[in-house]
């Protein structure tokens, strides 16, 4: 079975990377690789990540 073509390389969002770096170490240690990836690449955030970051998130007032 042929493999799908590789996705083009996408760079992580520098602002989001800075936010991850600024989190307390105890929070960073709880994040899975998938959660960190979703955050850095501006993908849909898993509920598990939203729960871990709820103290640090600000509601978007639209």
PyMOL commands that set and color helices and strands:
alter all, ss='L'
color gray80, all
select helices_A, chain A and resi 14-22+25-28+33-40+47-53
alter helices_A, ss='H'
color red, helices_A
deselect
rebuild
show_as cartoon
